[in-house]
């Protein structure tokens, strides 16, 4: 093997690793930026809602108005909390998907490089080493199969979790919506 070719391979591998790290860092920063913006907007809305609620409560003249006010103030708060949770979940899910793509790309590239190196080694291997080469190829195939199985299982778990979050969100909104009319009837 040529020394210049080896040096070029190392340089190329290092460049690819740096690009991958930059992609991961940019993904993390973008996610953090989105979460910060979400938190800032949520804090601003919470402050505005709190001021409006305080003004409305100061204007209450009797107990019936107070009970009616509590039910009307509670429902939007639950809906906003659910929307906030959903937004955080979406940001986390999107970030995880982007990072998964990077990892899968890296795994694919490593797999390709190992196969290429193995093919080159086979050409220069002594006679009778085909059993060892077959064993290495079999191990690589088993590792790839295991990785594919883990990836599929992780995607299924993510899909189930997403369905559960959606169901829990819907149930929470319905429960909060159903509680408001009951509270009004009690008053």
Number of C-alpha atoms within 10 A of each C-alpha: 7 7 8 9 10 11 11 12 12 12 12 12 15 12 12 14 13 12 12 16 13 12 15 17 13 12 17 16 12 14 18 15 12 15 16 12 12 16 14 12 12 15 12 12 13 14 12 12 15 13 12 13 15 11 11 13 15 10 11 14 9 8 10 12 13 17 15 18 16 16 18 15 17 14 17 15 14 16 17 15 13 17 14 15 14 15 15 16 14 13 18 15 14 13 18 16 14 16 17 13 12 16 14 15 13 15 14 13 14 13 16 12 13 14 15 12 11 16 14 12 12 15 8 10 13 9 7 8 10 12 9 11 16 11 11 14 16 12 12 15 13 12 13 15 12 12 14 13 12 12 14 12 12 12 13 12 12 15 12 12 12 15 12 12 15 13 11 13 17 13 12 15 19 12 13 18 17 12 14 17 13 11 14 15 8 8 11
